[in-house]
Every structure is written in C-alpha cells, then in structure tokens.
Amino acid sequence: MTPDDIQGFYARRGELDAEAYIELDFTFECAGDPREAAAHLCSEQSTAQWRRVGVDEDFRPRFAAKVLELDATPRPGGFSIQIEHAPKGEVYACRATIAHPHGNFGPKIPNLVSAVLGEGVFFSPGIPLIRLEDIRFPASYLADFQGPQFGIAGLREQLQAFDRPIFFGVIKPNIGLPPEPFAELAYQAWLGGLDIAKDDEMLADVDWCPLADRAALLGAARERAERETGVPKMYLANITDEVDRLVELHDLAVARGANTLLVNALPVGLSGVRMLRKHARVPLIAHFPFIAAFARLPQYGVHSRVFTRLQRLAGFDVVIMPGFGARMMMPESEVLDCVRACLEPMGAIKPALPVPGGSDSAATLEGVYRKLGTVDFGFVPGRGVFGHPMGPKGGAASLRQAWDAIAAGVPVADAAGEHAELKAALAAFGGK
C-alpha cells in the first residue's frame, strides 16, 4: 500500500456516522509497519480491492472498515508464539479499534461473523497473531434482532425467584442413566430447593435415554415437586442436535414437560439459535462447548465475551459460561467480562442471566457472589448437588442454606453448625 492508500483506512470517530458502524477491538502482533498492518486488516475484512484497474473509483468512503485508534509497542524478542512461515521484519504488539460499516453484511449473524472473524481477519498480511477482544453494536443494528424473549426478569417471574441467585443443578451421572433414575434425581433436588434441574450439555436425544421419555418423566417429576414445595420449578432439556431438528425437538420436549431448553451455541450455530428463538415458547439457555478452542490463548482467536454478546444477540435468555477457579482455566477478569456482557445495556436487547460455572458447591457460593457483586447470576453445581453425601435433596438444601447465611450477613462456616446439609457440603467440597 502507498501512504495515500493507507490513509484511506483511517478515520476519526467524529467523521463517521456512529449508527452506521459496529466497533471492533483487536489485539495483534505484526511484522513491519503497524500502521500499514492495521490498514491491511481493515481492507481484508471489508473492501479488499477498492477500485478496478483503469477505472477511477474508490469504494472506501462507504464500504471500508476504518482504524479509529492504534497503539503499537515494539517486541524485540519477536512474536510471542513460534509461527511457521511468520512474516519478516520488526515485530510490534498492537491494540486497535476499528469501525466496520454494518451495511456491508446486514443484520445476519453468519455474514457478521464472516466479516469480523473470517478470512480477512486471520489471514491479513503481516499479522500472524490476532485476537478479537470485543464487539459493540449501534442501536440501529440491534433494532433488527429480537434478543432474549424472557431475559432475567422473565425467568425470575416464571420461577418466582427474586433478590437471589437462580440455583441450577446438572444431573449426575450425566451420561449413562436411563430416564427413570434421572427423573428421580431431579425430583429430589427440586425438593431440596433447586430451581432448575438440567441435562448435561453432552446428554442428547439418544436411544438409551430418549428425549421424549426423559422430558415426560422429568416433566411429571417437576409438577410433583411444585405441588409439594408450593413453588415453580424448571426442567432444562438439552435439544442440541442437527439444525433441522431444533424446532421438532423444541416442540417434543415442551409438549412432554420441559419448560426451558438447552442448546450448545457454537456446535449448533448462532444462526440456528436465532431461528429457534423465533419459534420458542420457553426460555433458551446457552452452553459453551467449542468456545475455549477459540478463546483460551490471549494472543490469538476470540475473547469469550464476544461470543457472550453474540449469544445474547441470537436470543439466549441465559448464558452458561466457564466460571472461576483452576478447573475452567479462565482468568478471573475474563469471567467478569463475560458476566458484564450479559448484563450491561445493549440497545433494546434484554439482559441475559450469566451463569459462570465449574466445580461449584455450597462451599464456593459466597466467593462467586462476592466476585460478581450482584444477585443477577445463576449458580450451577453438578457434583455439589448430585454428589452431596446426603444425596441431591441435601445438596440442593445446602445451596439454599449457604445463600440464607450470606444474605443475613452470617459466615457460611458458622451457619453450617445449624444445618447438617451445609456442614456436609463444606466437609465434602470445601477447598475444592
């Protein structure tokens, strides 16, 4: 690129109509001039050839992505990761904010993702390492999306659960149980105080535990638990499958007794989820398989909060995400970024309930709450409920006992002296 060519991919915010652009935050490592590398990044993801040979035209004013901010720092040691066929030249670590005109792709998730996470970004000249850190949408773009149908407020209303976390439980063993014992485990946990008993993300519509049978038995157990406890409950059925079965499985599961549905967001595809959202009559809950494959390395891929925003855009009412602690191998700051991406304003799109999870129990509840600083979250133990020494009823009760202590300002360890279930949970899971 010539200096004039490069300048055509730069702009100040005040020069642009903010409603016509999405904003993208990238970090990247490049070889050579960072200013030229950032211009190539814009060119490759938008109008890569802005004029035909021998024709006096320039498509950049309308169609080009534009660099709004660029910071570059030399890396004397070279690239942070060894890369075969790495470009030659002085290496820089860069952070850039880019405005991308959404008229290039419209309010269509596959086309959006193709533009901001496609070939143009990850094969941009001189940039072998790049990560999309964040994405922001103007109101004009968000207006074409439904977003969550129920959101946090709707979920709380259905459960009659206010001013506290929503308590989930992943039924364990997750793989191998036929529907009858599976339903009994959920029933016991509901009796103990669980709000939502859920299928594991790997439990599909399989011959040894068909969704139709499972949903019918869990639906009946849920209704029995509601009668006995006097409060609403939810069975969260996993309908992850081929896209052309999603509507069919939604209808089957809901007709049999499931009143909320789980979909593995990336394996199914966000466009498939958006299609399902238009049909759904119950809350949709996202799970995170495949996200770590994109998000784990800080030098490359996609920050998980980007996927959180996209899941909310597609219409999920709840986003289950990797949580705190060594088990999930995610920095605490990244967990908090994802939680904020569920809760912070996003045009007219409703907030989604964030559910950070991983090896949780009554022993970790207070720590999670203190880190989040809000009651608007879901708490999702598996073993902490279904591996409790006193069974799932005791495991669920221990969560409610821990929360009652937290809400009353009483140390959870002190409250354990008055509750056998909480005491057993702290003995079994404390420090894990």
N, C-alpha and C positions, 0 to 999 in steps of 0.2 A: 504493500500500500504506500502511496505517496503521502506526504504530510497533509495535503488537502483531503485526500481520501479518508485518512484517519479522523480528521476534524469533523467530517460528516456524520460520525457515530458518537459525537459528544453533544451534550446539551445541559443547560441549567433548568432546574425544576420550573422556574417562573416562565420559561419559554414554551412549556408544554401544557396541554390541557390534561390535568391530572385524571379526569374521568375517562380518558381515552387509553390509559396505560395501566398495566399491572407493574408492580415493583419487585425486583428480584435482588436478593443479597447473595453474592458469591464470595467464597474464598478460593484462591487458586495459586499454584506455583507455575511460573512461566520461565522460559529461556529467552533472553533478548529484551527488547524494549517493552516494559509493561503497558505503556500507553497504546502501542500497536497491538499487543496481545489482547487487550480489552476491546479494542475496535474489531478485531477478528472475531472475538466472542459474540459481539453484537451482530456482526454481519452474518456469521454462520447460523445463528438462531432466527434470523429474520430475512432480510433481502440480501442474499449472498452474492448475487450479481445484480447490481442496481441499474445497469444500463447495457443495452445491446451494442455490439461492435458497430461503429459507424453511425450510431443514432444518438442524437443529442437529447438525452433524457436522464433523469435521476429520481429513482423511487424512494430514496432515503427520507425525504421530509415527511412522507406519510407512513411508510412501512418499516423503516429501520428501528431496531432497538437502539437505545442511546445510553451511554455511560453518564450517570449523574454524579457519581463520586468514585474516586480511585485512590487508594493508598498502597504504596509499594515499599518493601523493605528488602535490601539485598540479603541473600543466603550464601555466604562464602563457602559453606560446606556442600553446596549443590542441593539437589532435590531431597526431600525428607524420606522418600521411599525409592529404592533402586528400581529403575524402569528400563526395560529393554527398548531400544530404539528411541531413547529420550532425545529431545532436540538439544542442539549445542548452543552454548552461549552463557552469559552471566545469568544466574538464577535469582528470581525475586519471589518473595511471598507477598501476595496481594489480597486486598479486600475491595470489592467493587459493588456498587448499587447500580442496577440497570433498569431503565424504564422500557417495557416491551409493549407495543401497541396491540391491545387485545382484539382489535378489528382484523388482525392477521389470521386469527383462528376461531373467534367467536366463542359463545358460551357452551362449549363442547369439551368435556373432560379429556377424551382421547387426543384431541387436537391441541389442547392446552399442554398436556404432558409431553406430546411430541415436540412442541416448540421449546419448552423450558427445561426438559430433561432428555432431549433426543440427541441425534447425531451432531447437530450443530453445536451443542454444549460440550459433549465429551470427546469430540474429535476436532476441536478448534485448534488451529495451527499455533504451535509454541506452548500449549497448555496441556501437559500430560496429567496433572493432578488438579482436580477441581471439585468443589462441593457447593451445592445449592443450600444455603443456610436458612433462607426464609423467603416467603412469598406473601405479598399483600395485594388485595383486590380493591378497586374503587367501587362505590355503591352502584354505579351504572352496570358493572359486570355482575355483581352479586344479585341484582334485581331479576336476572333470568334463572336463578336457582331457587329451589324450594327449601333446601337445607333440612334440618331435623323437623319432623312432624310434631313431636311431643316436646323434645328438649327436657331440660332439668325440671322445670315447673310442671310439665305434663306428667313426667314419670313420678314425681313426688305426689301429685294429685291421685294418680292411679293407685299408688301404694299407701296413701295416707301417711307418708313418712316425711316429717318436716323437721327442720332445725337439727339435723344429724346426718351422718353419712348413710348411704344406702349399702346394706350388707348383702353381698353376693357369696355364693359358695360353689366351687367347682366340684361336682360329684366325683368322688374317687372310690374305687379304681376307675380311671377314665376309659380304659379300653378293656373289654372282656366281659363285662356284666351284661346279662340279659335284662329285658325291661322290668321284670318284676322286682328283683332286689334293687335295681337302680331307683325305681319309684319309691321303695320303702326308705332308702337312704335320704331322698329328698324330703319325704314326709316328716321324718324325724328331725331333720334340720329346720324345717319350717316351724315345727312345734317349739323348737328351742329359741326361735326369734329371727331366723334368717328371712330376708325379704325376697331374694331371688336365688333359686337353685338352678344351676346352669349345666348344660352339656359342656364337655371339654371341646376345645377347638378342633381336636382330631377325631372326635366321635361323629361319624357321618350316618347316612342312611344305608345301613349295612344289613346283611342277611341275618346275622346273629343278634342284632338289636335294631330292628326296623323302626324308622322314624314314626310310622303310623302307630305301631304298638306302643312305642315309648311315649309318644305325645298323649295317647289315650290314657295310659296308666298314670303318667305324671299329672295330666290334667285332672283326673279323678282324685289323686292324692292331694293336689293343690286345693281343690274345692273342699275336701275333708278337713285339711289343715286350716282353711279360712273359717269354716264353721266352728272349729274347736278353739281357735285363738281369737276369733272376732275381728281379725284384721286382714286386709288383702295380701295376697302372695303372688309371685310370678314364677312360671317355669320358662326358662330361656332355652329354646330348642335350636340346635345348630342345623341350619339348612344349607350350609356350604356345599356346592355341587357345581355341575356344569351350568352355565348361564341360562341355557334354555329350559332348565328345570326349576329355576328360582321361584317363579310365580306359582307353579304347580305345588312345590314343597311348602311355600308360604300358606297356600290355601289348605293343604292337607294338615299341616301342623296346627294351624289356628282352629280348624274345624274340630280337631281331636282334643284340644285343650291347652295348647301352648299359647301364652299371651304376651310373649316377646320373643324375638328371633335373633340368632347369632349368625353373622356372615364374616368369613375371613376375607378382609377387604382386598388385599392385593392379589392373592391367588384367584379370586373371582373376578376382580377388576372393578374399578370405581365406577365405570360407566354402567356395568351390570347392576351395581348397587343403586345408582341413580334411577335406573329403570324400575327396580324393585320398590324404591321409595314412592314412586308414583302410584303403585298398586297397594302398598302395605296398609294394613288396618291396625297394626300393633307396633310398638317401638322396635327399632332396629339397633343392634349392638355390634360394634366392630371388634374384631380381634386382630392381632398384629403379626401373624406368620408372614415371613418374607421381608419384613421391614428391616430387620437387623442386617440382612445381606446388602442393603443399600446404605445403611446409616452408621454402622459401627465405627468405621475409620474416620477420624476427624479431618483427614487430608483429602478424602475422596467420597463421592456419592451424593447423598441427600441427607440433610438433618431431619430427624424424625418428626420435628414439629411441622415440616412441610406436609408430610403425609397426614398428620393430625388435622391440619387445616383442610386438606383435600377430602378427608373422610367426613368432616363436618359439612363441607360444601356438597358432597354427594348425598347427604341426608341421614347420616347416622345420628341417633339420639344419644348414644353412649359410645365412648371410645375407650376400649381396654388397651393399655399400653405397658411397656416394660416399666417396672417400678424401681424403688430404692433398694440399695444393698448389692453385695457382690454377686448374688445369684444372677441378676439380669445384666451385669457388666455395662451399665449405662451411667454416665456421670450424673450426679445429683442435679446439676444445673440443667442438663438436657431433659430430665424428667419434669422439672419445674417449667421449662419452656413449653413442653407439650401440654401440661396442665393449663397454662395460660392460653395456649392456642385454642383450647376448648371453651374457655370462659370469657375471654376478652371480647369487646364489641367487634362485630363483623357485619356491618350493614344491618339489614333486617333479618339476617340468618340467626336463628335461635342458638343459645349456648348448648353445648353437648356436655353430658356428665363425664368428667375424666375419671378413669379407673386405673391408677397405677398399681401393678401387681407383681408378685414374685416372692414365694416363701413367706407369706404373711400369716398372722395369727393374732390372738388377743395380746400377745407379747409385743407386737410391733405396731399396734393401732395408734398408740399415743405418739410415737415417733413420726408416723406418717402424717397424722393430723397437725402436729407442730410444724413440720416442714411445709405443709400446704397452706396453713393459716386460714382455712375455710372449711365449712361443713359440706360444701358442694363437691363431694367426691364419692366414688364407690370404693368399697373395700372388699377384696376378692380372694380370700384364702381358699385353698384346696385342702391340703393336709391339716391345716389349722382348724378346720371344721370336721372333715371326714376321717382324719387320723387322730382325733382327740381321744384320750384314754377313756373317756366316758361316752364315747360314741358321738354321732353327728348332732344329736339334741344337746348334749353337753358342750360340744364345740361351738354351736351357734349361740348358746346361752352365754358362754364365756365372752363372746364379742360384745353382746349387749351389756354384760356386767362391766366390762372394761370401759365401754363408752359412758355408761352411767357414772362411773367414777371420774372419768375425765371431765364430763360436763359439770359435775359437782365440785371440781377442784380437789379431788382426793387422789393421792398417788395410787396408781393401779396396784402396786405391790401391797399397799395397805388394805385395799378393798378385797384382795384375794383372801384375806383372813376370814371374811364373812361369806365367801362364795366358793364352794367346793369345785365348781366347774372352772372358774377363773384360776384358782390355785393350781389345778391340774394342768391347765394350759400353760401357765408360766413355768411350771416344772418341766413340761414336755418340750416346749418350744422356745422358752426364754433364752436369749443369747444366740439364737439361730437365725 
